[in-house]
């Protein structure tokens, strides 16, 4: 089974979903992300769904559950990169995604989290193998 990677960027965990979100993958992501929040002490989670063309009701509910779990573990969740078709589908399915804030891009999601808390991002010369610097093109 494929897994969705969870990257640590300063005090934020970045989840970039680049594979089909089958039910087992979604459930595994839920567990992996909860473990990483506890293990790293991060207080922000960004879930990038820009590669998803389609979202069914199970994946939509799983995103809402992930946000609830994160909130209980003292981390805020922002979903970024939602395509219009995905937004329309979620609304048509009646999934309002409570507890999830949205932003158009990863950069805007990071700015949204930074406004609410003091998140730290790694310095360019930092050499921590567990952290990554994300650059947008």
C-alpha positions as CSV (number, residue, x, y, z in Angstrom):
1,X,0.0,0.0,0.0
2,X,1.2,3.5,-0.9
3,X,1.6,6.1,1.8
4,X,1.3,9.8,1.7
5,X,4.5,11.5,2.9
6,X,4.3,14.0,5.8
7,X,7.1,16.5,5.7
8,X,8.2,18.8,8.6
9,X,8.8,22.4,7.7
10,X,9.7,24.4,10.8
11,X,6.7,24.0,13.1
12,X,4.4,23.0,10.3
13,X,3.7,19.5,8.8
14,X,3.1,19.5,5.0
15,X,1.0,16.7,3.5
16,X,1.1,16.7,-0.3
17,X,-1.4,14.2,-1.7
18,X,0.0,13.1,-5.0
19,X,-1.6,9.6,-5.3
20,X,-5.2,8.3,-5.6
21,X,-6.9,8.6,-2.2
22,X,-8.2,5.1,-1.8
23,X,-9.9,4.4,1.5
24,X,-7.0,2.5,3.0
25,X,-4.5,5.3,2.0
26,X,-6.8,7.9,3.6
27,X,-7.0,5.9,6.8
28,X,-3.3,5.3,6.9
29,X,-2.7,9.1,6.4
30,X,-5.0,9.8,9.3
31,X,-2.9,7.6,11.6
32,X,0.5,8.7,10.2
33,X,-0.3,12.4,10.6
34,X,-1.5,11.9,14.2
35,X,1.7,10.1,15.0
36,X,3.8,12.9,13.4
37,X,1.9,15.7,15.2
38,X,2.6,14.0,18.5
39,X,6.2,13.0,17.6
40,X,7.2,16.5,16.3
41,X,5.1,18.7,18.5
42,X,4.1,20.7,15.4
43,X,1.1,23.0,15.8
44,X,0.2,23.5,12.1
45,X,-0.8,21.1,9.3
46,X,-1.1,21.9,5.6
47,X,-2.8,19.4,3.4
48,X,-2.2,20.1,-0.3
49,X,-4.9,18.4,-2.5
50,X,-4.0,20.2,-5.7
51,X,-3.3,16.9,-7.4
52,X,-6.7,15.5,-6.6
53,X,-9.1,15.7,-9.5
54,X,-11.9,14.0,-7.6
55,X,-12.9,13.6,-4.0
56,X,-15.6,11.2,-2.8
57,X,-17.6,11.4,0.4
58,X,-15.3,9.0,2.3
59,X,-12.2,11.1,1.5
60,X,-14.1,14.3,2.3
61,X,-15.1,12.9,5.7
62,X,-11.6,11.6,6.3
63,X,-10.2,15.2,5.7
64,X,-12.7,16.5,8.3
65,X,-11.7,13.7,10.7
66,X,-8.0,14.5,10.2
67,X,-8.7,18.2,11.0
68,X,-10.6,17.1,14.2
69,X,-7.8,14.8,15.3
70,X,-5.2,17.5,14.6
71,X,-7.2,20.1,16.6
72,X,-7.4,17.7,19.6
73,X,-3.7,17.3,19.3
74,X,-3.3,21.1,19.4
75,X,-2.6,21.6,15.6
76,X,-4.5,23.7,13.2
77,X,-5.3,22.3,9.7
78,X,-5.4,24.2,6.4
79,X,-6.3,22.5,3.2
80,X,-4.7,24.1,0.1
81,X,-4.9,23.7,-3.6
82,X,-8.6,22.7,-3.8
83,X,-9.8,22.6,-7.4
84,X,-13.2,24.1,-8.3
85,X,-14.6,20.7,-9.2
86,X,-13.5,19.3,-5.9
87,X,-15.1,22.2,-4.0
88,X,-18.3,21.8,-6.0
89,X,-18.4,18.1,-5.3
90,X,-17.8,18.6,-1.5
91,X,-20.7,21.1,-1.4
92,X,-23.0,18.8,-3.4
93,X,-22.2,15.9,-1.0
94,X,-23.1,18.2,1.9
95,X,-19.6,18.1,3.3
96,X,-18.8,21.5,4.8
97,X,-15.5,20.2,6.3
98,X,-15.9,21.7,9.8
99,X,-12.7,22.8,11.4
100,X,-10.8,23.0,8.2
101,X,-9.6,26.3,6.9
102,X,-8.7,26.6,3.2
103,X,-6.2,28.6,1.2
104,X,-5.5,28.6,-2.5
105,X,-1.8,27.8,-2.3
106,X,0.8,26.3,0.2
107,X,2.3,29.8,0.6
108,X,-1.1,31.3,1.5
109,X,-1.8,28.4,3.9
110,X,1.5,29.0,5.7
111,X,0.7,32.7,5.9
112,X,-2.7,31.9,7.3
113,X,-1.2,29.7,10.0
114,X,1.5,32.3,10.8
115,X,-1.1,35.0,11.4
116,X,-2.7,32.8,14.2
117,X,0.5,31.5,15.8
118,X,4.2,32.1,15.8
119,X,5.3,29.3,13.5
120,X,9.0,29.0,12.7
121,X,10.4,28.0,9.3
122,X,13.8,26.6,8.9
123,X,16.7,29.0,7.9
124,X,18.2,28.4,4.5
125,X,21.5,27.3,5.9
126,X,19.9,24.9,8.4
127,X,21.1,21.3,7.9
128,X,18.2,19.3,9.6
129,X,17.5,16.2,7.6
130,X,13.9,16.0,9.0
131,X,13.0,19.5,7.7
132,X,12.5,20.6,4.1
133,X,12.3,23.9,2.5
134,X,9.5,24.2,0.0
135,X,9.9,26.6,-2.9
136,X,7.2,27.4,-5.4
137,X,7.7,28.0,-9.1
